[in-house]
């Protein structure tokens, strides 16, 4: 396949630029009316109306509020999917923007309003100017923010109704300069599991520890010892992370509580090791609690699997990005231990998930995504 000419690329970019104001307005409208996962009713209506007007066959109700717009051209038998997520976060907006959220306690703080508007812009451009033979499926997904909307859409028959030979998605990245495209082939993002531990002891006065079974001390030993799962049981070539961010011991300065509650996250990039680590953590935590006279309730709630980018597909995507954007604007991404439910798709078919730099110092957008916004 020959590389596109400079004139062809210039024409394409001009066509896209001509519709910029239209989709800036769409993005701001969505930003003003954010909706939580599985409740993206207004957003879904807006997307469906736009796609229908451009000639897409629209199917709704996948994953609740999810929808797919399908466009066929020519006689080609191959098909691709492009996915955008639509949900917002439970955050109060205090930006003072003219299009700030009008829904109290809800905000598009992770940029899914932009993702939705960008895919709509691409959908319109491809409907009017796309030169391809085959099937395009534009997938507007609910509930990416920790609720697994991708899995729900698949359970509702997404790829049975709309088979894809490959699927693509992106996420904005304020830590990279505006206009940079950032991607990685192979393992790209981690699985994410919630670890919940409740430790039962015997509370009492802190001045008489011999009469108590101290669950705080048990918790301290478990937190320290479980790090061996990462440092001594995981293969060094398989990235793994175990972090505890919540420890609740409702005692007092001089009172040992009866119970300690802990929550943490375990992340890795290998499904076999993921299962093995779960079993090892449970066995170790229960053993430590028992050896110290207490007991342990241990639960792991499995989250998203790890995200893998198909090497051949991602290589082609990188080639195209270089042609359109210049080699200086295409950046290789290190493995990132955050999680993304596009990973469910990537486990089923060739997939490429990339990031688009959105740093804008003039508007104060200069850092990477806040930790609270990452799975």
N, C-alpha and C positions, 0 to 999 in steps of 0.2 A: 504494500500500500504506500503510495507516494505521500510525502509530507505536504500539508496544505501550503499554498503560496502565501506570501506576505499580503498580497492584495485580498485574498480570500479571508484571511484572519482579520484584516482591517475592516472588511465589510461586515463580518460577523460581530465584531466588537461594537461597531457603529450601530448595528441593529439592536443590540442589547442595551447600549447606552441610551438609545432613544426612548426606551420604556422605563428608565430608571425612576423618574418622578412618580410614575404610576404605582410602582411597587414599593417605593418608600412610603407612599400613602397607605398602601395595604399593610405594610409592616407596622406602621404607627397605629393603625386602626386595631390590629390584633393586640398590640402592646397595651392599648387603652382598655381592652376588654379581655384580660387573661382568664383562663379557666384551668382548674385542676384536672389531674388525670382521670380519665373516663367520664369527664363532665364537659368535654370540649364541644358543646352543642352549637354555640354560635360560630365558633371557628370552623367546625365541620360544614355548617351550612354555607358559610362564605366560600370555602374551598370548592364545594360541590357546584355552587352557582357559577363560579369562574370557569372551572373545567368544562362544564356542560356548554357554556357559551363558546368555547374554543373547539368544540367537536369531540371531546373525550366521552367515552362511554363510562359513566360513573356508577360504581357499586358501593353502597354504604352498609354500615352495620357490622363490619369486621372488627372484632375487638371492642364492640360497643359503639364508640364514636369514630372509629377508624374508617377510612374509605380509600378506594383505589380508582384512579382515572386511567383508562386504557385507550391508547391511540395506535392504530395499525396503518402502516403505509407499505405499498408494494406487495410483493409476494414472498418476502423473506420469512423463514420459519423460526428464526432465533428471536429471543425476547430478553429484555433487561428490566430491572426494577431500580427505581431511584426513590429513596425514603427520606422523609422529613418528619420530625416529631413536633407535636402541637401543644403539649401541656406546659403549664406554668408552675411556680413554686409558692408555698405558703409563707410569703414574705411581704411585709408592708413596704410600699414604695415611698421613698422620701427624696426623689430626684428633683422635684419641682418642674419637670418637663411639661410642656403644654399638652402632651399626649400621655401623661402619666396614668397609671392604672386607676380606673374608677371602681374597681372591685376591692373592697377593703380586705386587707390581709392576703392578697394574691398579687403576684408580680411575675412578669417575664424576666427573671434575673439571670437566666442561663442562656437566653438568646434563641429559644425555640420559635419565637415570633419571627425572627430573622430567617431561620431555617425554612419555615413555612412559606414566607414571602419569596425567598430565593427559588424554591422549587416551583412555586406558581409562575415566577418569571421565566424559568427554564421551560416549563410546560407550555406556556404561551408561545415562546420563541420557537420551540420544536414543532408545535402545531402549525405555525405559519411559515417557518423557514427550514425546518428540519429536512435533511437529505439522507434518508435511510430507508431500508427495506426490511421490515420486521415489525415487532411489537414493543411498544414502550408502556410500561406500567409505572405510574407515579403513585407512590404509597404514602399516605398521610396518616401517621401513627399516633394513637393516644398514649398517655401514661408511660413515658420513658423514665420519668423521675422516680425510680425505685419500685414501680408497680408492675413492670414487665409487660407493657403493652405489645411489644413485639411477639412475645410468646402467645399472648391471647389472640392476636390476629392469626398466627399460625394455627392455633387450635381451632379457630373458626374457619379454616380452610383457605388461607391466603394463597398458598402456593399450589393448591389443588385447582383453584379457580384461575389463578394467574401465574402459571409456571414461568420461571425466569432462569435463563442460562447464567446470569450474573446479576449482582446487586451492588449498589453504591449508596453511600451516605457521607455526610460531612458534619462537622461541628465547628462553630466559631472558636477562635483561640486568641484572646486579648494579649497573651504573652508574646505573640509573634507580630512583626510589623505588618501593617495593612497591606494586603495583596500578596503576601507569601502563602504558598501552598505547602503544607507539611504532611508527609506520609511515610509509611513504613511497611515493608512486606514481611510476611510471617507473623509471629506472635506480636501483637501490638498493645493490647490492654488486658487487664487481669480479670479473673473471676472474682466474685465478691460474696462472702458468706458472713452472716451475723452469728456471733458466738455469745450465748447467754449462760451465765453460771450463777446459781444461787447456793451459797454455802451456809450450812446449818451448824451452829455450835451451841454453847450454853453461856448466856450472858451473865454479867454480874459486876461487882465493883472492881475497878482497875487496880486497887490496892491489894486485892486478894486473888491474883491470877491463878493460884493453885486450885481454886474452887471452880474455875471456869474452863470452858473450851473456847478459845478465842478465834472466832471466824475471820477477824481482821488479819491475824497472823497467818492463818491458813490461806487467805486471799493473797497476801504478799508472797508467800512461797509458791503458789500456783502461777501468779503472774510472772515471776522470775523463772520458774522451771519450764513453763511452756515455751519460753524463747528457745529452748533446746530443740524444739520441733523444727524451727527455722535454721538454727546454726549448726545442728548436729545430725538431723534426720533428712532434711531436704538435700537433694543433689545441688552442689554449688552452682551448676549451670542452669538451674531452674529457679528463677526469682520467686521468692515467697515473702509475705509480710504478715505479721500477727501483731495487732495493736489493740490495747484496751483503752477506751476513751471515757467509760463511765464506771465508777465504783461508788456504791452507796452503802454506808455503814451508819445506821441511825442510832449511834450511841451518843456519848457525851465525852467531855474532857476526861472524866474519871469513871465512865461507865462503858463496859464492853457489851456490844449488842449481841442478840441471839443469832443474827443473820446478816450476811453481806451479799449484795447483789452486784453483778458485774456484767458489762456488755463490751464486746469488742468486734473486730473485723479480721477475717482471714482472707488473704488474696494470693493467688498463684497463677501460673500459666501452663499447667499440666493437669488434665482431668484425672488421670490415674493417681498421681501424687495427691491431688485434692482430696480424694476419697480416703486414701491412706492416712493423711494428716488429720482428718476428722476423727478417725478411730483412735489414733495415737493421743490426740489432745484429750479426748473423753477418758481414756484409760488412765492417763497421767493425772488429770485433775481429780478423778474419783479416788485414785490410789493415794494421793497426797492428803486429801481430806480425811480419808479413813485412817491413815497412819497417824494423824494428829488428833484423832478422837472425834472428828466431826463427820459430816456427810455432805454430798455434793449432788445438786441437780444440774445436769449439763445438757444443753440443747444447741444444735446448730441449725439455723434456717438457711438453706441454700438460696443464694441469689443468682445473679447472672453468670453464665459460663465465660471463659476467656475469649477474647476477640482475636481472630486470626485473619490476616489479609492474604488472599491468594497471591502467590509470588508472580505468576505470569500475568494475571489481570492487573495487579498493582504496578508491574513494570510497564504495561501498556498505558496505564493511566498517567504514570510519571512522564512517559514520552510525550503524551498529548499535552500535559501541563507545561513542559519545557517549550514545546512548539508555540503555545498560546501566550505564555507568561515570561519566557526567558529563563535560562538555566539558573541565573542569579536569584530568582524568586521561588525556586523549588527546593525545599529543605527536607533532609532526612530526619525522621523523628525517632528519639530513643523510646525504648519500652516504657509505657506509662502504667502505673499500678492502680489507676482509677478504673472504673468499670462503666460499661455502656451496653444497653440491651440490644443494640445492633448485633451483638455477639451471637444471639440466637440464630439470626439469619446466616452469619458467617460459618456456623457449624453445619449448615445444610447445603450450601452452594458456594461457588467462587464469589468472593466479596472483597470490596475495597472501601475502607473507612478512612477518610482523610480529614485534616483540619485546615481551616482558612484563617490566616492572620488577620486580626481586626484591631490591632493596637492603634489608637488615635490619640496622640498626646495632647492635641488641641482641645479634645473633649474630656481629657482626664482618664482615658481608657489606656492604661499603661502596664497592667500587671496580668499575671495568669489568673485563671478562675479561682475565686475564693474556695477554700477547702470545704466549706459547708455546702457548696453547690455540686460536689463530686460524689458519685457513688463509691 
